[in-house]
């Protein structure tokens, strides 16, 4: 787990107000440890994904929840297929 300061150092293009909005919307779900936000590696990767969607792929704030939901469904389906012993096709 990492702190907010480390997360911001890792992603120099991350703005605190954007992150706070993503937390409020439930896109990123850090834990609180003695009043301090702490981020798991899953949170870190989620922030990376959101930054890529917004800045590299030009997904706007209104479309972001839809895209994240669809990606979450895709990852869940892949996880279930693997649990059944079926390797999802990467193509």
N, C-alpha and C positions, 0 to 999 in steps of 0.2 A: 504494500500500500504506500501511496505517496501523498504528499500534502499539495495544497493549492499552489504554493510557491514553486515546487518542483514541476508540477504540471504546466504552469505558465512558462517556466524556463525551457521545458521540453518543446513546447509549441509557441514559438515567438509570435506567430500571427493570431494567437488566441486572445480575444478581448474578454475581460472579466464580466462585463455586462452581458455579452453573448452567452457565456458559460452559465451565468445566473439564470438567464432566460431558459436555457436548455434544461437546467435542473428544475426550475419551476414547472416546465412543460412535461417533465418526467423522461426526457430523452437521455439524460445522464443521471445516475442515482448513486451519488457518493454516500458514504456513511459518515456519521459524526462521532468523533472520539474526543471527549472532554471539550465539546464546543467547537472543535476544529474539523473542517471537512477533510476526509481522507478518501482517496480514489484507488480502486482496485485496478489491476491490469485490464480488466474488461471495460471499466470506465475510461481508461486511457485510450484504448482502441476505439471506443465509441466516439470520443472527442476527435480522434484522428479521422474517423469515417465522416463525421459531420463536417469537419473542416474541408475534407476532400470534396464532399458533395456540394458544399456552398461555394467554395472558392475555385476548385478545379473543374467542377462540372456545372457550375452556375445554377444550382438548385436554390430557389428562393425560399424565404422563411415560411410562406404559406404552403408550399409543396413539401417541405421537409418532413412533417409528421407522416404524410402519406408514403413517401419514399422509405422512411425508416421502418414504418409498419410492414411494408412489402418485403423489405430486406429481412426483418425479423421473422416473418412467416417463411421465407425461403430458407433461412438458416435452421429454423425449427424443423422444417420438412427434411432437410438434409440430415439433421441429427437423428430424427426418427428412422429414416431409411438406413442409416448406419447401424442403429440399434437392432434393426431387423436383419442385418447382415447383407444389406444391399448397398453397394458403393455407388453413390450418385455419379452420373456422367458429367464430366467437367466441361463438355463442349456446349 
